[in-house]
Amino acid sequence: MSGQGNTEQSEKVEVLLNAGLNAPPTVQKEIIQTLASLIYDEKEAMEAITKIALSASSIDVKMEAIDTLASYGLEAIPYIVKITKAGPDSLYGYGAEAIKDIRKRHAKWKRCPNCGALMPLNARFCGMCGHRFPDAEGMGR
Ligand SMILES: [Zn+2]
């Protein structure tokens, strides 16, 4: 759905990406923000942000990228996983927390492990087979 013939925008993105790969952390953070607001196609935006994050050596930049990606919702999880896996190890907790948060905010359904029926996230029992869910996730704290 991204507009064809929008070469001016993709050139801009290209330039930003190239600049971002070798930039100092503060500039990389700004570029992440700019990319997020510049690119309408969500997948393209997430890919670009991930690229910057993976090239960054600063954990600050990676965290910024994770935060920005998180605003895209569930679709962002694979990208956050990629950044988190690339390390450093100290990033792991942050990435895991971000993913948990997204799931909490966006997931409305869970699948019964016993019969496969979809049940509301806060259900305590499966309405189809009566299976008891181990923890009522998403109930809020
Ligand atoms: Zn069930």
Boltz pocket constraint, residues with backbone or C-beta under 6 A from the ligand:
constraints:
  - pocket:
      binder: B
      contacts: [[A, 112], [A, 113], [A, 114], [A, 115], [A, 116], [A, 117], [A, 126], [A, 127], [A, 128], [A, 129], [A, 130], [A, 131]]
      max_distance: 6.0
